[in-house]
C-alpha cells in the first residue's frame, strides 16, 4: 500500500479552519527530482547528489535483495554501488553474483563490511559493473543464508534520468548512455545552501497553561480532525520569538507514531492562536497531502528551541521501510524547509533508507 494512503487513514480527513497559510516556498539550489519507474526509485537532491535503488511497489513480489547506486555531482562525482542484507547474521557475498543465471567474473574491488551487512564497489570498477548489468533482467547473490534477487526492470530508465540530472548524458562518466563527451563537460557540483536560524528567544512563561488555553479555544478544530481524547500529555508551548509562541497539541496516537496539531499565537494572547501550516516540501504537490490534514504532523517532540527547528518523521508502516522526514527551520519570521527525505514505496527495504530530496546547512544562530 502506498504510504500516503496509509498515512491518510492515520491522519484525520477533516477540513482546516483559520490558519497561518504557508507561502509558496522558494527552494535553494537545483530543482530536486523524485522518480519511480517500474522496480526502481530515483532521487536527486538540490545539490544534484543522486541515489537510485531497487524498490518494488509491492514487497510481496520482492526477491529479498538490495542494490543501490549513489553518485555525487560534478566531473569527478564519486560513484558507489551497494549490496545489503537485512536478515540477522546475513552478509552479501559479491563472489556469488550472477546476471540472468550466469555467474559474473569475480571483482576484487568489492569491500565487504560484515558488521554493516554491506558490500560496496566504487570508482571506475563501479561504473564498469553498472555497464555490465545494464542490459540484464535479474541480478542474484547469496547473503550467506539464501540466494536473493534484484529486478533490474526500470534501472536503466532511472539511471538515464540520473545522468540527465547531473549533465552526464553521452559522456565518459554516464551510467546509462555513455559517449565521447569528456568528464570536464559535466556541470560542477553545487554547494549546499545555507539558511539562518532564529536566535533563542526568552522562554515562554506558564507554557503548560498557555498550551491548555489554546487547546480549549481550538477544541472545535481538534474534533474536526478526530483527535483522540486524553492527548493533553503531548501538548507543548514554547517561544518562537519575542512576539509569538509555537503550540503543539497532541492529536492522534497510532500504533507506531503519533500526530500533533501546530499553532502560532501571540505570547500574551493564547486565545488568538491560529493554525500553523508548514511550507510544502520540494517534489511534493498539494494533491499529495492527505485531504484535511494540513497543520497536523507526525511529530512527537517536534520543536527544538535550541536549533529553532520543527521535525516531522512519518513512517508509512511500522517497519519504516517507507515514509518521509522533514525539518523546517524558523528564521525569526517564518519557517523554511531545511531538509527532506522521501520514499513512497513500501518495498521491504532497510528501515529509514529514505533518499535525500533536499538539504541545507543551518548557519550559526544570529
ABEGO torsion letter per residue (X at the ends): XBAAAAAAAABBBBBBBBBBBBBBBBBBEBBBBBBBBEABBBBBBAAGBBBBBBBBABAAABAGBBBBBBBBBEAABBBBBBBBBABBGBBBBAAABBBGGBBBBBBAABBBBAAAGBBBBBEAAAAAAAAAAAABABBBBBAGABBBBBBABGAAAAAAAAAAAAGABGBAABAABBBABBAAABBBBBBBBBBBBBBBBBBBBGAAAAAAAAAAAAAAAAAAAGBBBGAAAABBBBBABAABBBBBBBABBBAABBBBBBBBBBAABAAABBBBBBBBBBGBBAAABBBGABGBBBBBGABBAAAGBBBBBBBABAAGABEBBBBBBBAGABBBBABBBBBABBAGBBBGBBBBABBBBBBBBX
